[in-house]
Amino acid sequence: MRVSTIAERLEAVRLRIAGACLRGGRSPEDVTLVAVVKGFPPEAIREAVAAGVRHLGENRVQEADARRPDLNDPPLDVVWHMVGHLQTNKVATALNLFDIIQSVDSLHLAQTISRRAHTNVPVFLEVNVAGEATKYGFAPEDLPAAAEAIARLPHIEVRGLMTVAPLLGDQQQARPVFRRLRELGRALGLRELSMGMTDDFEVAVEEGATVVRIGRAIFGERSGP
């Protein structure tokens, strides 16, 4: 059986985003595709960039730090996003590796970024919309006060909100989570919404996602943990 290439899978994802935008009355240009490279080798990442990917996401600081030398010769013309949980003791390293931090999940983390940064850092505030015990993020009811405090910090530029929906089997079941994040963003005057992954990104786009974070649908199944 023929195996599809990264370029072909990427085009299929773009077509699905375009279809979701059409259903939601939006333009595909309003949605930024972040290719999440967790567990994939440098050659696959370079193949995706050659196929047109301009935003790359990493889940772990240590993994990004270990393989970045393999991706800097020659350097990739991309925007790097930190999309996984960021520990405060890894903030200094993260600031050297990433252009955008999508997973600010506490005031303490935001304060640490603010102290360590020398220039403005674009961030997204992670919201645990579904209240899952295994997920990080602000509770929706705590978000307004936290967002106000974080917005006052030096070197922090709050771009928008981010969430990870529960894995429910049917992407339609994630719709209320995405709709709630949109409502929270609107109440705070934040237009950027990072929501939607391989299993649910079409519904996320229909509900207003401006950023989707997709790994498997582009790169295939991961070979390791």
N, C-alpha and C positions, 0 to 999 in steps of 0.2 A: 504494500500500500504506500502511495506517495505521501511524504510528510510535507506539510505546508511550511513555507519559509517565514521568518520573522516579518519580512516586508509584507507578505500576503496576509498574515494575521493582523498586522498593524492596519492595513487597509480595510480589513473586515471590521475591526473595532471602530475605525473612523466612520465607516458607513453606518454602523449601528448608532453611533453618537449623532450623526446627521439625521437619521430616522427619528430618534428620540427628540431632537430639537424641532423637527418638523411637527411632531405630535404636540409639542409644548409651545409652538408658535415662536420659536427662537431661532437664532442663527448659529450654526456650528462654530463660527468664529468666536462666540461668546464662551466657549468651553475649552479650557486648557487640559490637555492630556498629559498626565505625569506617568511615565513608565517606571514602575517599581521594580528594582533590579535585585532585590533580596534573593540570594542563593544562585544567581546566574553569573556565568564567567565573563571576563572582560571582552572576549571575542563576540559574545552574544550582545553585549551592551553596545559595542562599536557597530555591530550590524544594524541594531535598531536606530542608532544615530545616523548612520548612512542612509537609512530608509526615511529619515525626516523627523525623528524624535528630537525635541529641543528641551524637554524637561524630564529630569531623572529623579527618582525618589529612592531613598535608602531607609531601612528600618532600624539599623544598628550602627552606632558610631564606630565601634571597633572593626566591624566588617568594612565599612567605608574607608576607614583609615588604612587598613591593611592592603586594600587593593587599589587605592587611588594612584599610587605610583605607576601601576600598570596602565592606567587610563590617562596619564598626563604626558605620555611620550608617543605621539604628539598629544597635546591637551585637547579635550573635547569642548566644542563650542555649545555648551548647554547650561541650563540653570539647575542647580542641585537643591533638592527639597529633603529636609529631614521629616519623615512621616511616621516614625515609630516613637515609642516612649523614650524620652531623654532624661537621663539622670543628671542631677546637678553637678556631680563630680566630673562629668564629661562635657560640660558646657564649653569650656575653653577650646577643646579639640573640635567640637561641633562648629563653633564659630569660624574656625579655619577651613572647614570642609564644605559648609552649606551656605547657600544664598538666602534660603527661606526656611524657617522652622515652623512646621505645620502643627506641631503637637505640644503646644504650651498648655499644660493641664493643671497648673497651680500658680498661685501668686508667688510662692517661694521660687519656683523655677523662673518665672518672668523677672523677678528681682535679681536673680543670679545672672541671667542673660544681660540685664541692664548694667550690672556692675562690671561684667567682663567685656562688654562690647565697647568698641571705640568709634563705631559708626552706627547709623540706624539699621536695625535688624527687622525685616518684615516677618511677622508672625501671624499664625492662626491660633485661635483659642479652641482647644479641644473640648467638646461637650459630650458627656455621657448621657445622651438623650433617653436611652432605654433603661438607664439605671442598673446596668449589669455590674455585678460584683467583681467580675474579672476584667473590666475595662477601666481605663483611666479617663479623666476628664472632669470638668465642672458639672455639677448638678444644674439643671436648667434654672432652678429657683435661686441658685447662688451666682449665676452668671452675670446679671446686671451690675452688682456691686464689684465683683472681681474685674469685669471689663473696665469699669470706671477707674479703679485703682491702677490697673495695668497701663491704661492709656496715658496716665500721668507720669509714667516712668521714663527717664531719659533713655535714648537709643532704642526705644521700642516703637515699632510702627505696626499697629494692629490692622491687618488686612481684612480679616474675616473670621469665620467659624469653621471648624472641622468636626466630623463625627465618623464613627465606625458603627454601622448598623449590625444588629444581631444576624447570625447565619440561620435563616429560618427555612431554607429549602425552596421557597417560592418568593421571588424578588418583590412581588406585589405586597407581601407582608411587611416589607421594609418601608413602604411608602409613607406611613404615618411618622416614622422617625425622620425622614428627609423633609417632610412637610413641616414638622415641628422645628427643625433647625432653620428652615427658611423663615418661619415666623419669628424666631429668636433673633436672627440676623436683621430682619426688618425693624424690629423694635429697638435695636441698638444702632441702626443706621449703617449696618455693615452689609455690603453687597456681595462680597466674595464668600462662596460656600464650597468647601472641599468635602465632597461626599460622593460615595459610589465607588465600588471596586468591581473586580471581574464578575462576581455573581449578581450584582444589582445596579450596575452603573446606568443602565437605560432608564430605570425608574427614577434614579437620582437626577438625571438630566431633565426628565419630564417635570420634576419637582423644583428645578431651579439651580442645580449644581453648576458652578462656574469652573470647578476643578474636579477631575476624576482621577483616581489613583489605581492604575491597572498593571498587573504583573503577568499572571498566567495566560490571560487571553492574548498577550503579545508574545511572550517568550516560551509558552508551553509549560508543562508540569515541571516543578522543581525536582532535581535529582537528590537533594539533601534536605536536612531539616531547616 
